[in-house]
Amino acid sequence: MSCNTNTDIALKKQHTEKNKEEAAQCTKLWAKRMKETKENARNRFQRGIDCPG
């Protein structure tokens, strides 16, 4: 067993927290991009109906 067990635990908690934050940011960015994609598709569809040719 390591002498620095408390330090090891603290580092592991820091890494875990950092990973959670990064995952949350990725999820937020993904949701934003999906929303933009839907809006762009809707706009293209509406333009096709408004200007058919």
Helices and strands as residue ranges (DSSP letters): H 5-50
